[in-house]
Structure formats: structure tokens, C-alpha cells
């Protein structure tokens, strides 16, 4: 079943997928509906998600979780009251490359982290921002290149490197018109464990380039480019990258041979080799499967509400630093 504040949109989607369209109140009252996925403009996630949670539905909201910490907290409070499952879309945590690097860091294969770099050099046309009145607004988009596009890579950065302690940032509206938010932002981060990082996000880098994330430690480093593992190398161990690193188990080592962290299964590998942008959809499917399993088992999903709030907290700190010119402590 689908619902939209514009009934014609819901009816068109219902016709496309052979499902029913209904007012949202009817969706929440239907006992046969177990879960709701929230795909509204970002600043309406709590408005839609809170009633669903309080109605006993499991809820997965699109990124970002919301546009303010207060709205994130409303979702968390509703989840705590209802006991239902709450998840936030951050599908790149389910990419094989991300999981390999996360495991290598957690296992100490890269040593003590000293530096991390996150880059999102994307491009959006003026028509993209003009296509909806909510786009490019603080109230409903919550921000620009970072909140809407770069939040995925930022989430990976924080997930892999740990909590962020301080932020210093500069942001600009450099290449687009009729938007309130930034299309270029750069930030320097300090992590709780002492590592430093850089973060860049833009929607002004014509014609658009792959996002990348690199982490560097005292014993090795890893680079993810466009969802694929480009390199994972450790002192005294093998260096792997490209298809070999993504199609097979990645061998990591400290002072010799230590086998590895994760492998890409055949279905994911095949999908990634098919025409299209690196097998898009595979990670989304994996996250939805995790959400369903979490709801059925009563466990926390990999990207729960608390994790979604962490990403928004860092984004808001970046914006606060850019607005005031001061370093912000989280």
C-alpha cells in the first residue's frame, strides 16, 4: 500500500506496482501492514514516522534521519515508547568494500588511525534544485551538498573511524541560484581517538565524480572509490585492490599472514559487474533484509535511530561551524 499527500501520485505508483493507494490514516489503521518506509522530503520524516511508530509499525526512514536533532529525538522517543523497530537508510554500510574496511579497522589491521579523508565531488543541475519547492531549503532539505548528498559518505566516515570530537568548516553557495543551502562545504574533523580527518562535499563539480573514502593508520591504509575497494594495504602484508579485492576475500596482515575479513558473495559480485552504476540496489536490498530480520527478531538493525542521529549531529556541527566561523565541539 502507498500513500501521498498528493493523491494522484499515490494512485500512479499504485497502478505501476499493482498495489493499493490510501490516505495515510488508513495505512496506520490497517493491521495487515507491519512496516512503513518514509520517503518524504527530509524535513517531514518525523511528521510521518512518529505516528507510524506510535501505531506499532516498524519504520525505516530515508537519509538523512531528519534535518534537526530535535526531530531525530522525536523519532527516537516514539520508537522507545512503541518498542517497534526504527532504521535509517545508509545502504553503503552494506557495501562489501565498506564492511571489509570496517572489519580491518576494528581488528587493528591498520594500526592506530591517524588520518581519514571523505570526498563527495558530485554535480547537480539547477533544474534539479528547481524540480521541487522543498529542494535547497533549510526547512525541508535541511542543508545542501552535505545533508542531502554527502551524508552517506559522512556516515561511513564516522562508522569506520569512530565519534567526531570537533569540527571546523567553511561552506558556500557557489554555483547554484535560488537555493538557501550550500553547494560546497569543506571541514576538518578531530575524532575522539585523536585521528584527524577532512570532509568535502559539493554538488558543483561538473560533470560529477565518484565519492571516495580513505583511512590511514600506523600499520596500513585503505581506499574506497565509488563503492568499490580500490586498495587495502598493511605493513608486512599483501596489497590488494580493484577486482581482486572486491571479488574475493581480502587478505590483511600484520607482520606476516593473517587472513581476512570478508568476501563479496557471487550474487553481489555478478551484480557489480553488470551494466549500471556499480550494481546499485544490492546494498539497498541488504539493508532492507537487515531491517526485516531485526523487526522479526526484536534486535537492533545495523543502522538504527541512534546511528542515524549521529550522522545528523555531525552535519549540524559542520553547518554551525560554517555559520559562526568557530570550531564546534560535539
C-alpha positions in Angstrom: 0.0 0.0 0.0 1.2 3.5 -0.7 0.2 7.0 0.4 1.0 10.5 -0.6 -0.3 14.0 0.3 -0.9 14.3 -3.4 -3.4 11.5 -4.1 -2.6 11.4 -7.8 1.0 10.5 -7.0 -0.1 7.6 -4.8 -2.5 6.4 -7.4 0.1 6.5 -10.1 2.6 4.5 -8.0 -0.2 2.1 -7.0 -1.0 1.5 -10.7 2.7 1.0 -11.6 3.3 -1.7 -8.9 -0.2 -3.2 -8.7 -0.9 -2.2 -5.1 -3.5 -0.1 -3.3 -3.3 3.7 -2.6 -4.9 5.0 0.5 -4.9 8.0 2.9 -2.1 7.8 5.5 -4.6 7.4 8.4 -5.9 4.2 6.7 -2.4 2.9 6.3 -1.7 3.3 10.0 -5.0 1.7 11.0 -4.5 -1.3 8.7 -3.5 -4.3 10.9 -2.1 -6.2 7.9 0.6 -3.5 7.4 3.7 -4.3 9.6 6.2 -1.7 8.3 6.3 1.8 6.8 9.1 3.2 4.7 9.3 7.0 4.8 10.4 8.7 1.5 9.1 12.2 2.1 11.2 15.4 2.0 13.8 15.1 4.7 12.1 17.7 7.0 8.9 15.7 7.1 10.4 12.4 8.2 9.4 12.8 11.9 5.9 14.0 10.9 5.3 10.8 9.0 7.5 8.4 11.1 6.4 9.3 14.6 2.7 8.4 14.0 3.7 5.2 12.3 5.9 4.1 15.2 3.2 5.0 17.8 0.7 2.9 15.7 3.0 0.0 16.2 4.5 -0.1 12.7 8.2 -0.8 12.1 9.7 2.2 10.3 12.7 2.8 8.0 13.3 6.4 7.0 15.3 7.6 4.1 18.5 9.5 4.8 19.1 11.8 6.5 17.1 10.7 9.5 15.7 14.3 9.9 17.0 17.8 9.5 17.3 18.7 13.2 18.4 16.9 16.3 15.1 17.7 17.9 13.2 16.0 15.1 15.5 13.0 15.4 14.8 12.8 19.1 11.1 12.8 18.4 11.6 9.7 16.3 13.7 8.1 19.0 11.2 8.8 21.7 8.4 7.3 19.6 10.5 4.2 19.0 11.2 3.8 22.7 7.5 4.2 23.5 6.3 1.7 20.9 9.1 -0.8 21.0 8.9 -1.0 17.2 12.0 -1.1 15.0 13.4 2.1 13.6 16.1 2.1 10.9 17.7 4.8 8.8 18.7 4.2 5.2 22.5 4.2 4.9 23.0 1.5 2.4 26.7 2.0 1.8 27.4 0.3 5.2 26.3 -2.8 3.4 28.7 -2.5 0.5 31.3 -5.2 0.6 34.1 -2.6 0.5 32.8 -0.8 3.5 32.5 -3.9 5.5 36.0 -5.1 4.6 37.5 -1.7 5.7 35.4 -1.6 8.9 36.5 -5.0 9.9 40.1 -4.2 9.2 40.0 -1.1 11.4 38.1 -2.9 14.2 40.6 -5.8 14.1 43.5 -3.4 14.4 44.9 -4.4 11.0 45.6 -0.7 10.1 47.1 0.1 13.5 46.1 3.3 15.2 44.2 5.6 12.8 45.9 8.9 12.1 44.1 10.4 9.1 40.8 9.9 7.2 39.6 11.7 4.0 36.0 11.8 2.7 35.3 13.3 -0.7 31.9 13.7 -2.5 32.6 15.7 -5.7 29.1 15.4 -7.2 27.1 17.5 -9.6 23.5 18.6 -9.6 22.0 20.9 -12.2 20.0 24.0 -11.5 17.0 22.1 -12.8 17.5 19.5 -10.0 17.0 22.2 -7.4 14.2 23.8 -9.3 12.3 20.5 -9.6 10.7 20.7 -6.2 9.9 23.6 -3.9 11.4 21.8 -0.9 14.8 21.3 -2.5 17.6 23.6 -1.4 15.6 24.8 1.6 16.7 24.7 5.3 13.2 23.7 6.5 12.7 20.6 4.3 16.0 19.7 2.8 17.9 20.6 6.0 21.0 21.6 4.0 22.6 21.1 0.7 25.6 19.1 -0.6 26.4 17.6 2.8 22.9 16.9 4.3 21.4 15.6 1.2 24.3 14.0 -0.8 27.4 13.8 1.4 25.6 12.3 4.4 26.2 8.8 3.1 30.0 9.1 3.0 30.0 11.1 6.2 28.1 8.2 7.9 30.7 5.7 6.6 33.5 8.0 7.9 32.0 8.1 11.4 31.1 4.4 11.4 34.6 3.4 10.5 36.6 6.0 12.4 34.5 6.5 15.5 32.9 9.5 17.1 33.8 13.0 16.0 35.0 15.4 18.7 35.5 18.7 17.0 34.6 20.3 13.6 35.8 23.4 11.8 34.1 24.1 8.5 33.6 26.6 5.6 30.6 26.4 3.3 29.4 28.4 0.3 26.6 28.6 -2.2 28.9 28.9 -5.2 27.3 27.7 -8.4 23.5 27.5 -8.0 20.8 30.0 -7.8 17.5 30.2 -5.8 18.7 27.9 -3.0 19.2 28.7 0.7 21.8 26.0 1.3 25.4 25.2 0.5 26.6 23.6 -2.7 30.3 23.5 -1.5 31.5 22.6 2.0 34.9 21.6 3.4 35.6 20.6 7.0 38.4 19.5 9.3 37.4 16.9 11.9 39.1 15.6 15.0 38.0 12.1 16.1 37.7 11.0 19.7 40.7 8.7 19.4 42.9 11.6 18.2 42.8 11.0 14.4 42.2 13.9 12.1 40.1 14.0 9.0 39.0 16.1 6.1 35.5 16.2 4.6 34.5 17.7 1.3 31.1 17.7 -0.4 29.8 19.6 -3.3 27.1 19.5 -6.0 29.1 21.8 -8.2 31.8 19.5 -9.6 30.8 19.1 -13.2 30.2 16.5 -14.5 30.4 14.7 -11.2 32.9 12.2 -9.9 32.8 9.2 -7.6 32.7 9.7 -3.9 35.7 8.3 -2.1 36.8 7.5 1.5 40.3 6.7 2.6 41.6 5.8 6.1 45.2 5.7 7.1 46.7 4.1 10.2 50.2 3.4 11.6 50.2 -0.1 10.0 48.3 0.4 6.8 45.6 2.1 4.8 42.5 1.6 2.7 40.8 3.5 -0.1 37.2 3.1 -1.2 36.3 4.7 -4.5 32.7 4.8 -5.7 31.5 1.9 -3.5 34.5 -0.3 -4.6 37.6 -1.2 -2.6 40.5 0.4 -4.5 43.3 -0.5 -2.1 43.8 -2.2 1.3 47.4 -2.5 2.2 49.2 -3.3 5.5 52.8 -3.3 6.7 54.2 -6.7 6.1 51.1 -7.9 4.3 49.6 -8.1 0.8 48.3 -5.1 -1.1 45.0 -5.7 -2.8 42.7 -3.6 -4.9 40.4 -3.5 -7.9 38.5 -6.6 -9.0 40.7 -9.0 -7.0 39.9 -7.1 -3.7 36.2 -7.0 -4.5 35.6 -10.4 -5.9 37.5 -12.5 -3.3 38.4 -12.4 0.4 40.7 -9.5 1.1 43.8 -10.7 2.8 45.2 -8.4 5.5 48.2 -8.9 7.6 50.2 -7.5 10.5 53.8 -8.8 10.5 53.1 -11.8 8.4 50.0 -13.5 7.2 46.6 -13.0 8.7 43.6 -13.9 6.8 40.9 -11.9 6.3 37.8 -10.1 7.0 35.1 -10.5 4.4 34.3 -11.7 0.9 32.0 -10.5 -1.8 29.4 -13.2 -2.5 28.8 -14.3 -6.0 25.5 -12.6 -6.4 26.9 -9.2 -5.3 30.0 -9.6 -7.4 27.9 -10.5 -10.5 25.6 -7.6 -10.0 28.5 -5.2 -9.6 29.9 -6.4 -13.0 26.6 -5.9 -14.8 25.9 -2.6 -16.7 24.9 0.2 -14.5 26.4 2.2 -11.6 28.3 -0.5 -9.7 25.4 -2.8 -9.1 23.2 -0.2 -7.4 20.4 -1.8 -5.5 22.3 -4.6 -4.0 23.2 -2.7 -0.8 19.7 -1.3 -0.5 18.4 -4.9 -0.7 20.8 -6.0 2.0 19.8 -3.1 4.3 16.1 -3.9 3.8 16.8 -7.5 4.6 18.6 -6.4 7.8 15.6 -4.2 8.7 13.1 -7.0 8.2 15.3 -9.5 10.2 15.7 -7.0 13.0 12.0 -6.5 13.2 11.3 -10.2 13.2 14.0 -11.0 15.8 13.5 -7.9 18.0 17.1 -6.9 17.6 18.6 -3.5 16.7 19.2 -3.0 12.9 22.8 -2.1 11.8 21.7 1.5 11.2 19.2 2.2 13.9 17.8 5.6 15.0 20.8 6.3 17.3 23.2 5.8 14.4 21.1 8.0 12.1 21.1 10.7 14.7 24.9 10.6 15.0 25.2 11.5 11.3 22.8 14.4 11.6 24.7 15.6 14.7 27.9 15.9 12.7 26.2 17.6 9.8 24.6 20.1 12.1 28.0 20.8 13.7 29.6 21.4 10.3 26.8 23.9 9.5 27.2 25.6 12.9 30.9 26.0 12.4 30.5 27.3 8.9 27.9 29.8 10.1 29.8 31.1 13.1 33.4 30.7 11.8 34.2 28.9 15.1 35.4 25.4 15.9 32.4 23.3 17.2 32.8 20.6 19.9 30.3 17.8 19.8 
